[in-house]
Amino acid sequence: MPWSNQNGGGGPWGGGGNNGGGPWGQGPSGPRGPQRGGGGQPPDLEEIIKRGQDRLKRAMPGGGGFSPALFGLIGIGLLVLYGLQAFYQVDTDERAVELLFGKPKAELSTPGLHFHFWPVETVEKVPIVEKQVAIGKGGTGLMLSGDQNIVDVQFAVLYSVVDPASYLFNVESPDDMVRQVAESAMREIVGRRPAQDVFRDDRAGIATDVRASMQQTLDGYGAGIQVNTVSIEDAAPPREVADAFEEVQRAEQNEDQFREEANQYSNKVLGEARGEAAQILEDASAYATRVVQEAEGEAQRFISIYEQYRLAPDVTRKRLYLETMESVLADSNKVILDEGGGGQGVVPYLPLPEVQNRRTTTSTGDAQ
């Protein structure tokens, strides 16, 4: 066999003999079980460890001694491990704070590769990207408004870190604090406003007030956080009273519609009344102007007649008499007899009614 040597019966590790030794220098053991005496013992563990150490020494350079090359390899390995701990990378959306014996330094580490003296210095990284927290989901946003109504408000807060050192060391769990401060501020502002402002009338104003209240509280804590936006995503009454609230909303809408119709009717009536009043005023003004002008004309005519009467009283008096008689007798029925003839040729009976009727008929025909 290829395992045999000159002693015969030995295994590949030598150590043959009368007992046909195995690879560990002792005879093969028989079936295990309770035995008495010194035969059939297991391999010695200390001897196995010793032989392994001997093989390791023979494999090392220099026959098992610690050479300078080995120390160099160990030193390079230690430098690599230290470099991995001492150098650190800051991404573009991060800022880093170095701590010397646990105390933060004033300057911040900007994006790029940086070095610090580990382990006396450590590094804490903070993301500066804008974060969002949603509040009120799942019916957790029930709040009491200023007019004693219950509203379910769902809103979101966008914030970012502006002071990484304060964010890391001034408060514990700053993100949870943002949620708690936002909910507290919203409850405070909603508690001072009527429900209608929350539902539709002044959501933007409420969001602005909540943002200002949050920023003031976080600045008081020194959290190093800036609140960018607060937006009310939904505001509705609780589901248990949603139907009743919709009825109230419809009634308010009808009230607004009726008020608008009443305003339109009022504006129409007032417009017509104002137009009629303006027309009456215009007519009165025109009448006053006409009467005044006629009075002034009559006064001027009287003055003119007076001037003529003063110059020629007799002629003026006679002319006035004739004009007056003409105006008085112009529409009267009359028959004029000439008495200059001494009564000769006058018919004793004069048919005055027939003359009058004939005149009336002639006047009617002319008018037609």
Secondary structure, DSSP 8 states (H G I E B T S, - for coil): -TT--TTSS-BTTB---TT---TTSS----S-S---SSSS----HHHHHHHHHHHHHHHSTTTTS--HHHHHHHHHHHHHHHHHHHEEEE-TTEEEEEEETTEEEEEEE-SEEEE--TTTEEEEEEE-S-EEEEESGGGT-EEE-TTS-EEEEEEEEEEEES-HHHHHHTSSSHHHHHHHHHHHHHHHHHTTS-HHIIIIISHHHHHHHHHHHHHHHHHHHT--EEEEEEEEEEEE--GGGHHHHHHHHHHHHHHHHHHHHHHHHHHHHHHHHHHHHHHHHHHHHHHHHHHHHHHHHHHHHHHHHHHHHHH-HHHHHHHHHHHHHHHHHTTS------GGGTTTT--S---HHHHHHHHHHHHHHHH-
